[in-house]
Amino acid sequence: MNYHIRVRACALILEEDRVLLIEFEDENGLHYNLPAGEWSPGNR
């Protein structure tokens, strides 16, 4: 079996009683996620 490994960094950003979330929509509907980025081989 072959697995694809994804390297990802994300942040939990709190201010008082609030959390920063990113809102996005795709073919599966509306989603919320933590701010993040992905590293790909060859990128620095």
PDB file of all heavy atoms in Angstrom:
ATOM      1  N   MET A   1       0.833  -1.175   0.000  1.00  0.00           N
ATOM      2  CA  MET A   1       0.000   0.000   0.000  1.00  0.00           C
ATOM      3  C   MET A   1       0.882   1.244   0.000  1.00  0.00           C
ATOM      4  O   MET A   1       1.867   1.302   0.708  1.00  0.00           O
ATOM      5  CB  MET A   1      -0.907  -0.047   1.228  1.00  0.00           C
ATOM      6  CG  MET A   1      -2.109   0.835   1.107  1.00  0.00           C
ATOM      7  SD  MET A   1      -3.200   0.677   2.541  1.00  0.00           S
ATOM      8  CE  MET A   1      -4.332  -0.540   1.905  1.00  0.00           C
ATOM      9  N   ASN A   2       0.516   2.234  -0.780  1.00  0.00           N
ATOM     10  CA  ASN A   2       1.277   3.464  -0.907  1.00  0.00           C
ATOM     11  C   ASN A   2       0.511   4.611  -0.244  1.00  0.00           C
ATOM     12  O   ASN A   2      -0.658   4.822  -0.543  1.00  0.00           O
ATOM     13  CB  ASN A   2       1.482   3.766  -2.396  1.00  0.00           C
ATOM     14  CG  ASN A   2       2.831   4.348  -2.680  1.00  0.00           C
ATOM     15  OD1 ASN A   2       3.619   4.567  -1.766  1.00  0.00           O
ATOM     16  ND2 ASN A   2       3.096   4.601  -3.940  1.00  0.00           N
ATOM     17  N   TYR A   3       1.170   5.348   0.655  1.00  0.00           N
ATOM     18  CA  TYR A   3       0.522   6.453   1.354  1.00  0.00           C
ATOM     19  C   TYR A   3       1.158   7.774   0.945  1.00  0.00           C
ATOM     20  O   TYR A   3       2.367   7.864   0.779  1.00  0.00           O
ATOM     21  CB  TYR A   3       0.648   6.297   2.864  1.00  0.00           C
ATOM     22  CG  TYR A   3      -0.100   5.121   3.413  1.00  0.00           C
ATOM     23  CD1 TYR A   3       0.550   3.927   3.689  1.00  0.00           C
ATOM     24  CD2 TYR A   3      -1.460   5.206   3.657  1.00  0.00           C
ATOM     25  CE1 TYR A   3      -0.139   2.843   4.199  1.00  0.00           C
ATOM     26  CE2 TYR A   3      -2.163   4.133   4.166  1.00  0.00           C
ATOM     27  CZ  TYR A   3      -1.500   2.952   4.438  1.00  0.00           C
ATOM     28  OH  TYR A   3      -2.181   1.897   4.933  1.00  0.00           O
ATOM     29  N   HIS A   4       0.338   8.798   0.817  1.00  0.00           N
ATOM     30  CA  HIS A   4       0.817  10.153   0.540  1.00  0.00           C
ATOM     31  C   HIS A   4       0.900  10.897   1.867  1.00  0.00           C
ATOM     32  O   HIS A   4      -0.100  11.002   2.583  1.00  0.00           O
ATOM     33  CB  HIS A   4      -0.145  10.872  -0.417  1.00  0.00           C
ATOM     34  CG  HIS A   4       0.200  12.307  -0.631  1.00  0.00           C
ATOM     35  ND1 HIS A   4       1.264  12.688  -1.418  1.00  0.00           N
ATOM     36  CD2 HIS A   4      -0.358  13.436  -0.168  1.00  0.00           C
ATOM     37  CE1 HIS A   4       1.327  14.006  -1.422  1.00  0.00           C
ATOM     38  NE2 HIS A   4       0.351  14.481  -0.677  1.00  0.00           N
ATOM     39  N   ILE A   5       2.073  11.385   2.235  1.00  0.00           N
ATOM     40  CA  ILE A   5       2.258  12.121   3.485  1.00  0.00           C
ATOM     41  C   ILE A   5       2.186  13.607   3.190  1.00  0.00           C
ATOM     42  O   ILE A   5       2.883  14.108   2.298  1.00  0.00           O
ATOM     43  CB  ILE A   5       3.608  11.771   4.133  1.00  0.00           C
ATOM     44  CG1 ILE A   5       3.627  10.295   4.500  1.00  0.00           C
ATOM     45  CG2 ILE A   5       3.850  12.641   5.354  1.00  0.00           C
ATOM     46  CD1 ILE A   5       4.962   9.803   5.005  1.00  0.00           C
ATOM     47  N   ARG A   6       1.335  14.320   3.940  1.00  0.00           N
ATOM     48  CA  ARG A   6       1.206  15.766   3.802  1.00  0.00           C
ATOM     49  C   ARG A   6       1.782  16.433   5.037  1.00  0.00           C
ATOM     50  O   ARG A   6       1.429  16.082   6.159  1.00  0.00           O
ATOM     51  CB  ARG A   6      -0.260  16.160   3.658  1.00  0.00           C
ATOM     52  CG  ARG A   6      -0.844  15.727   2.349  1.00  0.00           C
ATOM     53  CD  ARG A   6      -2.309  16.034   2.249  1.00  0.00           C
ATOM     54  NE  ARG A   6      -2.597  17.404   2.656  1.00  0.00           N
ATOM     55  CZ  ARG A   6      -3.817  17.921   2.693  1.00  0.00           C
ATOM     56  NH1 ARG A   6      -4.841  17.180   2.355  1.00  0.00           N
ATOM     57  NH2 ARG A   6      -4.005  19.155   3.069  1.00  0.00           N
ATOM     58  N   VAL A   7       2.691  17.396   4.838  1.00  0.00           N
ATOM     59  CA  VAL A   7       3.259  18.159   5.942  1.00  0.00           C
ATOM     60  C   VAL A   7       2.483  19.467   6.006  1.00  0.00           C
ATOM     61  O   VAL A   7       2.396  20.203   5.020  1.00  0.00           O
ATOM     62  CB  VAL A   7       4.761  18.423   5.725  1.00  0.00           C
ATOM     63  CG1 VAL A   7       5.315  19.262   6.864  1.00  0.00           C
ATOM     64  CG2 VAL A   7       5.513  17.105   5.604  1.00  0.00           C
ATOM     65  N   ARG A   8       1.926  19.762   7.184  1.00  0.00           N
ATOM     66  CA  ARG A   8       1.051  20.912   7.320  1.00  0.00           C
ATOM     67  C   ARG A   8       1.314  21.591   8.651  1.00  0.00           C
ATOM     68  O   ARG A   8       1.558  20.938   9.662  1.00  0.00           O
ATOM     69  CB  ARG A   8      -0.400  20.417   7.277  1.00  0.00           C
ATOM     70  CG  ARG A   8      -1.430  21.468   7.323  1.00  0.00           C
ATOM     71  CD  ARG A   8      -2.804  20.845   7.054  1.00  0.00           C
ATOM     72  NE  ARG A   8      -3.779  21.899   6.957  1.00  0.00           N
ATOM     73  CZ  ARG A   8      -4.793  22.050   7.794  1.00  0.00           C
ATOM     74  NH1 ARG A   8      -4.973  21.208   8.768  1.00  0.00           N
ATOM     75  NH2 ARG A   8      -5.631  23.050   7.644  1.00  0.00           N
ATOM     76  N   ALA A   9       1.262  22.902   8.654  1.00  0.00           N
ATOM     77  CA  ALA A   9       1.367  23.673   9.892  1.00  0.00           C
ATOM     78  C   ALA A   9       0.084  24.473  10.053  1.00  0.00           C
ATOM     79  O   ALA A   9      -0.454  24.998   9.085  1.00  0.00           O
ATOM     80  CB  ALA A   9       2.562  24.616   9.823  1.00  0.00           C
ATOM     81  N   CYS A  10      -0.414  24.526  11.284  1.00  0.00           N
ATOM     82  CA  CYS A  10      -1.601  25.334  11.531  1.00  0.00           C
ATOM     83  C   CYS A  10      -1.439  26.038  12.871  1.00  0.00           C
ATOM     84  O   CYS A  10      -0.534  25.724  13.642  1.00  0.00           O
ATOM     85  CB  CYS A  10      -2.874  24.506  11.478  1.00  0.00           C
ATOM     86  SG  CYS A  10      -3.019  23.274  12.756  1.00  0.00           S
ATOM     87  N   ALA A  11      -2.321  26.991  13.134  1.00  0.00           N
ATOM     88  CA  ALA A  11      -2.221  27.784  14.356  1.00  0.00           C
ATOM     89  C   ALA A  11      -3.587  27.904  15.015  1.00  0.00           C
ATOM     90  O   ALA A  11      -4.603  28.017  14.330  1.00  0.00           O
ATOM     91  CB  ALA A  11      -1.686  29.170  14.036  1.00  0.00           C
ATOM     92  N   LEU A  12      -3.575  27.884  16.323  1.00  0.00           N
ATOM     93  CA  LEU A  12      -4.768  28.183  17.103  1.00  0.00           C
ATOM     94  C   LEU A  12      -4.560  29.582  17.654  1.00  0.00           C
ATOM     95  O   LEU A  12      -3.687  29.805  18.503  1.00  0.00           O
ATOM     96  CB  LEU A  12      -4.957  27.173  18.232  1.00  0.00           C
ATOM     97  CG  LEU A  12      -6.105  27.443  19.186  1.00  0.00           C
ATOM     98  CD1 LEU A  12      -7.438  27.470  18.441  1.00  0.00           C
ATOM     99  CD2 LEU A  12      -6.120  26.412  20.296  1.00  0.00           C
ATOM    100  N   ILE A  13      -5.328  30.543  17.137  1.00  0.00           N
ATOM    101  CA  ILE A  13      -5.163  31.946  17.510  1.00  0.00           C
ATOM    102  C   ILE A  13      -6.365  32.358  18.353  1.00  0.00           C
ATOM    103  O   ILE A  13      -7.510  32.316  17.892  1.00  0.00           O
ATOM    104  CB  ILE A  13      -5.016  32.828  16.259  1.00  0.00           C
ATOM    105  CG1 ILE A  13      -3.791  32.364  15.470  1.00  0.00           C
ATOM    106  CG2 ILE A  13      -4.921  34.297  16.649  1.00  0.00           C
ATOM    107  CD1 ILE A  13      -3.610  33.023  14.135  1.00  0.00           C
ATOM    108  N   LEU A  14      -6.072  32.732  19.595  1.00  0.00           N
ATOM    109  CA  LEU A  14      -7.107  33.122  20.547  1.00  0.00           C
ATOM    110  C   LEU A  14      -6.968  34.598  20.894  1.00  0.00           C
ATOM    111  O   LEU A  14      -5.852  35.093  21.058  1.00  0.00           O
ATOM    112  CB  LEU A  14      -6.985  32.315  21.836  1.00  0.00           C
ATOM    113  CG  LEU A  14      -7.024  30.800  21.711  1.00  0.00           C
ATOM    114  CD1 LEU A  14      -6.649  30.161  23.037  1.00  0.00           C
ATOM    115  CD2 LEU A  14      -8.394  30.346  21.266  1.00  0.00           C
ATOM    116  N   GLU A  15      -8.102  35.266  21.027  1.00  0.00           N
ATOM    117  CA  GLU A  15      -8.116  36.641  21.530  1.00  0.00           C
ATOM    118  C   GLU A  15      -9.341  36.774  22.415  1.00  0.00           C
ATOM    119  O   GLU A  15     -10.472  36.618  21.932  1.00  0.00           O
ATOM    120  CB  GLU A  15      -8.170  37.654  20.390  1.00  0.00           C
ATOM    121  CG  GLU A  15      -8.114  39.090  20.893  1.00  0.00           C
ATOM    122  CD  GLU A  15      -8.080  40.092  19.770  1.00  0.00           C
ATOM    123  OE1 GLU A  15      -7.242  39.937  18.863  1.00  0.00           O
ATOM    124  OE2 GLU A  15      -8.896  41.005  19.806  1.00  0.00           O
ATOM    125  N   GLU A  16      -9.097  37.021  23.686  1.00  0.00           N
ATOM    126  CA  GLU A  16     -10.165  37.051  24.693  1.00  0.00           C
ATOM    127  C   GLU A  16     -10.941  35.745  24.610  1.00  0.00           C
ATOM    128  O   GLU A  16     -10.368  34.689  24.796  1.00  0.00           O
ATOM    129  CB  GLU A  16     -11.023  38.296  24.527  1.00  0.00           C
ATOM    130  CG  GLU A  16     -10.229  39.571  24.744  1.00  0.00           C
ATOM    131  CD  GLU A  16     -11.028  40.831  24.548  1.00  0.00           C
ATOM    132  OE1 GLU A  16     -12.258  40.759  24.349  1.00  0.00           O
ATOM    133  OE2 GLU A  16     -10.416  41.912  24.599  1.00  0.00           O
ATOM    134  N   ASP A  17     -12.208  35.762  24.283  1.00  0.00           N
ATOM    135  CA  ASP A  17     -12.996  34.524  24.220  1.00  0.00           C
ATOM    136  C   ASP A  17     -13.311  34.129  22.784  1.00  0.00           C
ATOM    137  O   ASP A  17     -14.277  33.433  22.515  1.00  0.00           O
ATOM    138  CB  ASP A  17     -14.290  34.669  25.027  1.00  0.00           C
ATOM    139  CG  ASP A  17     -15.179  35.795  24.513  1.00  0.00           C
ATOM    140  OD1 ASP A  17     -14.693  36.614  23.701  1.00  0.00           O
ATOM    141  OD2 ASP A  17     -16.353  35.861  24.909  1.00  0.00           O
ATOM    142  N   ARG A  18     -12.458  34.549  21.835  1.00  0.00           N
ATOM    143  CA  ARG A  18     -12.701  34.279  20.412  1.00  0.00           C
ATOM    144  C   ARG A  18     -11.577  33.439  19.813  1.00  0.00           C
ATOM    145  O   ARG A  18     -10.441  33.487  20.267  1.00  0.00           O
ATOM    146  CB  ARG A  18     -12.821  35.590  19.637  1.00  0.00           C
ATOM    147  CG  ARG A  18     -13.976  36.450  20.144  1.00  0.00           C
ATOM    148  CD  ARG A  18     -14.060  37.746  19.432  1.00  0.00           C
ATOM    149  NE  ARG A  18     -12.844  38.527  19.709  1.00  0.00           N
ATOM    150  CZ  ARG A  18     -12.610  39.710  19.172  1.00  0.00           C
ATOM    151  NH1 ARG A  18     -13.452  40.246  18.332  1.00  0.00           N
ATOM    152  NH2 ARG A  18     -11.509  40.352  19.468  1.00  0.00           N
ATOM    153  N   VAL A  19     -11.917  32.668  18.763  1.00  0.00           N
ATOM    154  CA  VAL A  19     -10.960  31.834  18.030  1.00  0.00           C
ATOM    155  C   VAL A  19     -11.006  32.249  16.564  1.00  0.00           C
ATOM    156  O   VAL A  19     -12.089  32.399  15.988  1.00  0.00           O
ATOM    157  CB  VAL A  19     -11.333  30.330  18.147  1.00  0.00           C
ATOM    158  CG1 VAL A  19     -10.396  29.476  17.310  1.00  0.00           C
ATOM    159  CG2 VAL A  19     -11.318  29.884  19.596  1.00  0.00           C
ATOM    160  N   LEU A  20      -9.829  32.442  15.945  1.00  0.00           N
ATOM    161  CA  LEU A  20      -9.766  32.784  14.528  1.00  0.00           C
ATOM    162  C   LEU A  20      -9.957  31.525  13.688  1.00  0.00           C
ATOM    163  O   LEU A  20      -9.238  30.538  13.857  1.00  0.00           O
ATOM    164  CB  LEU A  20      -8.415  33.420  14.181  1.00  0.00           C
ATOM    165  CG  LEU A  20      -8.211  33.776  12.711  1.00  0.00           C
ATOM    166  CD1 LEU A  20      -9.194  34.859  12.276  1.00  0.00           C
ATOM    167  CD2 LEU A  20      -6.781  34.220  12.462  1.00  0.00           C
ATOM    168  N   LEU A  21     -10.946  31.539  12.801  1.00  0.00           N
ATOM    169  CA  LEU A  21     -11.214  30.423  11.894  1.00  0.00           C
ATOM    170  C   LEU A  21     -11.292  30.938  10.465  1.00  0.00           C
ATOM    171  O   LEU A  21     -11.652  32.096  10.224  1.00  0.00           O
ATOM    172  CB  LEU A  21     -12.542  29.742  12.243  1.00  0.00           C
ATOM    173  CG  LEU A  21     -12.622  29.050  13.590  1.00  0.00           C
ATOM    174  CD1 LEU A  21     -14.042  28.556  13.846  1.00  0.00           C
ATOM    175  CD2 LEU A  21     -11.639  27.904  13.678  1.00  0.00           C
ATOM    176  N   ILE A  22     -10.962  30.080   9.524  1.00  0.00           N
ATOM    177  CA  ILE A  22     -11.075  30.377   8.100  1.00  0.00           C
ATOM    178  C   ILE A  22     -12.346  29.708   7.589  1.00  0.00           C
ATOM    179  O   ILE A  22     -12.571  28.525   7.819  1.00  0.00           O
ATOM    180  CB  ILE A  22      -9.852  29.837   7.323  1.00  0.00           C
ATOM    181  CG1 ILE A  22      -8.555  30.376   7.925  1.00  0.00           C
ATOM    182  CG2 ILE A  22      -9.963  30.125   5.851  1.00  0.00           C
ATOM    183  CD1 ILE A  22      -8.425  31.877   7.916  1.00  0.00           C
ATOM    184  N   GLU A  23     -13.180  30.485   6.890  1.00  0.00           N
ATOM    185  CA  GLU A  23     -14.420  29.955   6.331  1.00  0.00           C
ATOM    186  C   GLU A  23     -14.204  29.688   4.846  1.00  0.00           C
ATOM    187  O   GLU A  23     -13.663  30.533   4.133  1.00  0.00           O
ATOM    188  CB  GLU A  23     -15.536  30.974   6.507  1.00  0.00           C
ATOM    189  CG  GLU A  23     -16.857  30.556   5.911  1.00  0.00           C
ATOM    190  CD  GLU A  23     -17.902  31.638   6.045  1.00  0.00           C
ATOM    191  OE1 GLU A  23     -18.584  31.664   7.073  1.00  0.00           O
ATOM    192  OE2 GLU A  23     -18.011  32.463   5.120  1.00  0.00           O
ATOM    193  N   PHE A  24     -14.597  28.496   4.382  1.00  0.00           N
ATOM    194  CA  PHE A  24     -14.513  28.199   2.957  1.00  0.00           C
ATOM    195  C   PHE A  24     -15.653  27.282   2.559  1.00  0.00           C
ATOM    196  O   PHE A  24     -16.231  26.594   3.391  1.00  0.00           O
ATOM    197  CB  PHE A  24     -13.152  27.602   2.576  1.00  0.00           C
ATOM    198  CG  PHE A  24     -12.885  26.245   3.169  1.00  0.00           C
ATOM    199  CD1 PHE A  24     -13.120  25.089   2.434  1.00  0.00           C
ATOM    200  CD2 PHE A  24     -12.387  26.126   4.449  1.00  0.00           C
ATOM    201  CE1 PHE A  24     -12.864  23.843   2.978  1.00  0.00           C
ATOM    202  CE2 PHE A  24     -12.129  24.877   5.005  1.00  0.00           C
ATOM    203  CZ  PHE A  24     -12.372  23.740   4.263  1.00  0.00           C
ATOM    204  N   GLU A  25     -15.965  27.313   1.285  1.00  0.00           N
ATOM    205  CA  GLU A  25     -17.056  26.496   0.765  1.00  0.00           C
ATOM    206  C   GLU A  25     -16.550  25.695  -0.421  1.00  0.00           C
ATOM    207  O   GLU A  25     -15.794  26.195  -1.251  1.00  0.00           O
ATOM    208  CB  GLU A  25     -18.215  27.394   0.332  1.00  0.00           C
ATOM    209  CG  GLU A  25     -19.472  26.643   0.001  1.00  0.00           C
ATOM    210  CD  GLU A  25     -20.677  27.560  -0.148  1.00  0.00           C
ATOM    211  OE1 GLU A  25     -20.529  28.789  -0.041  1.00  0.00           O
ATOM    212  OE2 GLU A  25     -21.765  27.021  -0.379  1.00  0.00           O
ATOM    213  N   ASP A  26     -16.955  24.433  -0.481  1.00  0.00           N
ATOM    214  CA  ASP A  26     -16.625  23.584  -1.616  1.00  0.00           C
ATOM    215  C   ASP A  26     -17.858  22.775  -1.998  1.00  0.00           C
ATOM    216  O   ASP A  26     -18.969  23.082  -1.537  1.00  0.00           O
ATOM    217  CB  ASP A  26     -15.403  22.697  -1.327  1.00  0.00           C
ATOM    218  CG  ASP A  26     -15.618  21.701  -0.202  1.00  0.00           C
ATOM    219  OD1 ASP A  26     -16.779  21.496   0.220  1.00  0.00           O
ATOM    220  OD2 ASP A  26     -14.630  21.100   0.254  1.00  0.00           O
ATOM    221  N   GLU A  27     -17.671  21.752  -2.793  1.00  0.00           N
ATOM    222  CA  GLU A  27     -18.806  20.955  -3.268  1.00  0.00           C
ATOM    223  C   GLU A  27     -19.536  20.222  -2.134  1.00  0.00           C
ATOM    224  O   GLU A  27     -20.663  19.774  -2.304  1.00  0.00           O
ATOM    225  CB  GLU A  27     -18.366  19.955  -4.340  1.00  0.00           C
ATOM    226  CG  GLU A  27     -17.376  18.910  -3.880  1.00  0.00           C
ATOM    227  CD  GLU A  27     -15.931  19.361  -3.889  1.00  0.00           C
ATOM    228  OE1 GLU A  27     -15.637  20.484  -4.351  1.00  0.00           O
ATOM    229  OE2 GLU A  27     -15.081  18.594  -3.412  1.00  0.00           O
ATOM    230  N   ASN A  28     -18.902  20.125  -0.954  1.00  0.00           N
ATOM    231  CA  ASN A  28     -19.527  19.460   0.195  1.00  0.00           C
ATOM    232  C   ASN A  28     -20.202  20.436   1.158  1.00  0.00           C
ATOM    233  O   ASN A  28     -20.710  20.024   2.190  1.00  0.00           O
ATOM    234  CB  ASN A  28     -18.491  18.630   0.957  1.00  0.00           C
ATOM    235  CG  ASN A  28     -17.955  17.499   0.120  1.00  0.00           C
ATOM    236  OD1 ASN A  28     -18.711  16.781  -0.520  1.00  0.00           O
ATOM    237  ND2 ASN A  28     -16.647  17.350   0.092  1.00  0.00           N
ATOM    238  N   GLY A  29     -20.148  21.723   0.857  1.00  0.00           N
ATOM    239  CA  GLY A  29     -20.809  22.715   1.696  1.00  0.00           C
ATOM    240  C   GLY A  29     -19.841  23.670   2.362  1.00  0.00           C
ATOM    241  O   GLY A  29     -18.690  23.801   1.963  1.00  0.00           O
ATOM    242  N   LEU A  30     -20.336  24.337   3.395  1.00  0.00           N
ATOM    243  CA  LEU A  30     -19.576  25.348   4.121  1.00  0.00           C
ATOM    244  C   LEU A  30     -18.750  24.679   5.215  1.00  0.00           C
ATOM    245  O   LEU A  30     -19.242  23.810   5.937  1.00  0.00           O
ATOM    246  CB  LEU A  30     -20.542  26.360   4.735  1.00  0.00           C
ATOM    247  CG  LEU A  30     -19.951  27.584   5.388  1.00  0.00           C
ATOM    248  CD1 LEU A  30     -19.172  28.421   4.370  1.00  0.00           C
ATOM    249  CD2 LEU A  30     -21.064  28.421   6.006  1.00  0.00           C
ATOM    250  N   HIS A  31     -17.476  25.106   5.358  1.00  0.00           N
ATOM    251  CA  HIS A  31     -16.558  24.524   6.339  1.00  0.00           C
ATOM    252  C   HIS A  31     -15.821  25.640   7.071  1.00  0.00           C
ATOM    253  O   HIS A  31     -15.645  26.734   6.541  1.00  0.00           O
ATOM    254  CB  HIS A  31     -15.499  23.646   5.663  1.00  0.00           C
ATOM    255  CG  HIS A  31     -16.062  22.553   4.828  1.00  0.00           C
ATOM    256  ND1 HIS A  31     -16.406  21.336   5.344  1.00  0.00           N
ATOM    257  CD2 HIS A  31     -16.359  22.503   3.508  1.00  0.00           C
ATOM    258  CE1 HIS A  31     -16.878  20.572   4.381  1.00  0.00           C
ATOM    259  NE2 HIS A  31     -16.858  21.257   3.249  1.00  0.00           N
ATOM    260  N   TYR A  32     -15.342  25.321   8.266  1.00  0.00           N
ATOM    261  CA  TYR A  32     -14.489  26.210   9.046  1.00  0.00           C
ATOM    262  C   TYR A  32     -13.246  25.427   9.443  1.00  0.00           C
ATOM    263  O   TYR A  32     -13.322  24.254   9.770  1.00  0.00           O
ATOM    264  CB  TYR A  32     -15.217  26.708  10.291  1.00  0.00           C
ATOM    265  CG  TYR A  32     -16.411  27.560   9.957  1.00  0.00           C
ATOM    266  CD1 TYR A  32     -17.672  26.998   9.795  1.00  0.00           C
ATOM    267  CD2 TYR A  32     -16.274  28.924   9.763  1.00  0.00           C
ATOM    268  CE1 TYR A  32     -18.767  27.770   9.467  1.00  0.00           C
ATOM    269  CE2 TYR A  32     -17.362  29.716   9.435  1.00  0.00           C
ATOM    270  CZ  TYR A  32     -18.603  29.128   9.293  1.00  0.00           C
ATOM    271  OH  TYR A  32     -19.683  29.898   8.956  1.00  0.00           O
ATOM    272  N   ASN A  33     -12.097  26.108   9.418  1.00  0.00           N
ATOM    273  CA  ASN A  33     -10.846  25.442   9.738  1.00  0.00           C
ATOM    274  C   ASN A  33      -9.900  26.440  10.379  1.00  0.00           C
ATOM    275  O   ASN A  33     -10.076  27.650  10.256  1.00  0.00           O
ATOM    276  CB  ASN A  33     -10.220  24.861   8.468  1.00  0.00           C
ATOM    277  CG  ASN A  33      -9.394  23.627   8.757  1.00  0.00           C
ATOM    278  OD1 ASN A  33      -9.027  23.362   9.891  1.00  0.00           O
ATOM    279  ND2 ASN A  33      -9.094  22.872   7.714  1.00  0.00           N
ATOM    280  N   LEU A  34      -8.861  25.932  11.039  1.00  0.00           N
ATOM    281  CA  LEU A  34      -7.811  26.787  11.582  1.00  0.00           C
ATOM    282  C   LEU A  34      -6.946  27.313  10.439  1.00  0.00           C
ATOM    283  O   LEU A  34      -6.788  26.645   9.420  1.00  0.00           O
ATOM    284  CB  LEU A  34      -6.940  26.004  12.563  1.00  0.00           C
ATOM    285  CG  LEU A  34      -7.626  25.509  13.819  1.00  0.00           C
ATOM    286  CD1 LEU A  34      -6.700  24.584  14.594  1.00  0.00           C
ATOM    287  CD2 LEU A  34      -8.074  26.656  14.687  1.00  0.00           C
ATOM    288  N   PRO A  35      -6.363  28.526  10.584  1.00  0.00           N
ATOM    289  CA  PRO A  35      -5.441  29.022   9.556  1.00  0.00           C
ATOM    290  C   PRO A  35      -4.270  28.063   9.427  1.00  0.00           C
ATOM    291  O   PRO A  35      -3.708  27.602  10.424  1.00  0.00           O
ATOM    292  CB  PRO A  35      -4.961  30.370  10.090  1.00  0.00           C
ATOM    293  CG  PRO A  35      -5.744  30.650  11.320  1.00  0.00           C
ATOM    294  CD  PRO A  35      -6.497  29.433  11.704  1.00  0.00           C
ATOM    295  N   ALA A  36      -3.913  27.725   8.183  1.00  0.00           N
ATOM    296  CA  ALA A  36      -2.867  26.718   7.977  1.00  0.00           C
ATOM    297  C   ALA A  36      -2.221  26.879   6.614  1.00  0.00           C
ATOM    298  O   ALA A  36      -2.696  27.607   5.753  1.00  0.00           O
ATOM    299  CB  ALA A  36      -3.467  25.319   8.100  1.00  0.00           C
ATOM    300  N   GLY A  37      -1.154  26.148   6.424  1.00  0.00           N
ATOM    301  CA  GLY A  37      -0.454  26.095   5.155  1.00  0.00           C
ATOM    302  C   GLY A  37       0.139  24.712   4.964  1.00  0.00           C
ATOM    303  O   GLY A  37       0.264  23.940   5.903  1.00  0.00           O
ATOM    304  N   GLU A  38       0.494  24.409   3.731  1.00  0.00           N
ATOM    305  CA  GLU A  38       1.024  23.089   3.426  1.00  0.00           C
ATOM    306  C   GLU A  38       2.393  23.236   2.786  1.00  0.00           C
ATOM    307  O   GLU A  38       2.625  24.137   1.988  1.00  0.00           O
ATOM    308  CB  GLU A  38       0.089  22.357   2.477  1.00  0.00           C
ATOM    309  CG  GLU A  38       0.505  20.946   2.185  1.00  0.00           C
ATOM    310  CD  GLU A  38      -0.533  20.206   1.342  1.00  0.00           C
ATOM    311  OE1 GLU A  38      -1.663  20.670   1.240  1.00  0.00           O
ATOM    312  OE2 GLU A  38      -0.177  19.168   0.793  1.00  0.00           O
ATOM    313  N   TRP A  39       3.319  22.354   3.136  1.00  0.00           N
ATOM    314  CA  TRP A  39       4.644  22.324   2.552  1.00  0.00           C
ATOM    315  C   TRP A  39       4.671  21.247   1.480  1.00  0.00           C
ATOM    316  O   TRP A  39       4.132  20.161   1.662  1.00  0.00           O
ATOM    317  CB  TRP A  39       5.687  22.016   3.622  1.00  0.00           C
ATOM    318  CG  TRP A  39       7.070  21.917   3.080  1.00  0.00           C
ATOM    319  CD1 TRP A  39       7.921  22.940   2.828  1.00  0.00           C
ATOM    320  CD2 TRP A  39       7.748  20.719   2.673  1.00  0.00           C
ATOM    321  NE1 TRP A  39       9.088  22.458   2.320  1.00  0.00           N
ATOM    322  CE2 TRP A  39       9.020  21.085   2.198  1.00  0.00           C
ATOM    323  CE3 TRP A  39       7.400  19.384   2.660  1.00  0.00           C
ATOM    324  CZ2 TRP A  39       9.931  20.180   1.731  1.00  0.00           C
ATOM    325  CZ3 TRP A  39       8.318  18.471   2.196  1.00  0.00           C
ATOM    326  CH2 TRP A  39       9.563  18.872   1.743  1.00  0.00           C
ATOM    327  N   SER A  40       5.280  21.578   0.360  1.00  0.00           N
ATOM    328  CA  SER A  40       5.436  20.618  -0.724  1.00  0.00           C
ATOM    329  C   SER A  40       6.922  20.418  -1.016  1.00  0.00           C
ATOM    330  O   SER A  40       7.693  21.368  -0.929  1.00  0.00           O
ATOM    331  CB  SER A  40       4.757  21.114  -1.988  1.00  0.00           C
ATOM    332  OG  SER A  40       3.381  21.278  -1.778  1.00  0.00           O
ATOM    333  N   PRO A  41       7.351  19.207  -1.371  1.00  0.00           N
ATOM    334  CA  PRO A  41       8.762  18.983  -1.702  1.00  0.00           C
ATOM    335  C   PRO A  41       9.207  19.948  -2.808  1.00  0.00           C
ATOM    336  O   PRO A  41       8.470  20.233  -3.736  1.00  0.00           O
ATOM    337  CB  PRO A  41       8.779  17.547  -2.212  1.00  0.00           C
ATOM    338  CG  PRO A  41       7.595  16.910  -1.563  1.00  0.00           C
ATOM    339  CD  PRO A  41       6.557  17.995  -1.466  1.00  0.00           C
ATOM    340  N   GLY A  42      10.385  20.504  -2.648  1.00  0.00           N
ATOM    341  CA  GLY A  42      10.913  21.460  -3.634  1.00  0.00           C
ATOM    342  C   GLY A  42      10.645  22.907  -3.236  1.00  0.00           C
ATOM    343  O   GLY A  42      11.252  23.809  -3.782  1.00  0.00           O
ATOM    344  N   ASN A  43       9.738  23.158  -2.308  1.00  0.00           N
ATOM    345  CA  ASN A  43       9.443  24.528  -1.830  1.00  0.00           C
ATOM    346  C   ASN A  43      10.295  24.820  -0.622  1.00  0.00           C
ATOM    347  O   ASN A  43      10.560  23.957   0.183  1.00  0.00           O
ATOM    348  CB  ASN A  43       7.972  24.672  -1.471  1.00  0.00           C
ATOM    349  CG  ASN A  43       7.075  24.620  -2.674  1.00  0.00           C
ATOM    350  OD1 ASN A  43       7.523  24.755  -3.794  1.00  0.00           O
ATOM    351  ND2 ASN A  43       5.795  24.425  -2.437  1.00  0.00           N
ATOM    352  N   ARG A  44      10.689  26.061  -0.474  1.00  0.00           N
ATOM    353  CA  ARG A  44      11.470  26.467   0.701  1.00  0.00           C
ATOM    354  C   ARG A  44      10.721  27.473   1.505  1.00  0.00           C
ATOM    355  O   ARG A  44       9.938  28.187   1.106  1.00  0.00           O
ATOM    356  CB  ARG A  44      12.794  27.065   0.259  1.00  0.00           C
ATOM    357  CG  ARG A  44      13.656  26.028  -0.367  1.00  0.00           C
ATOM    358  CD  ARG A  44      14.976  26.626  -0.764  1.00  0.00           C
ATOM    359  NE  ARG A  44      15.773  25.571  -1.368  1.00  0.00           N
ATOM    360  CZ  ARG A  44      17.054  25.507  -1.270  1.00  0.00           C
ATOM    361  NH1 ARG A  44      17.705  26.411  -0.618  1.00  0.00           N
ATOM    362  NH2 ARG A  44      17.712  24.543  -1.829  1.00  0.00           N
TER     363      ARG A  44
END
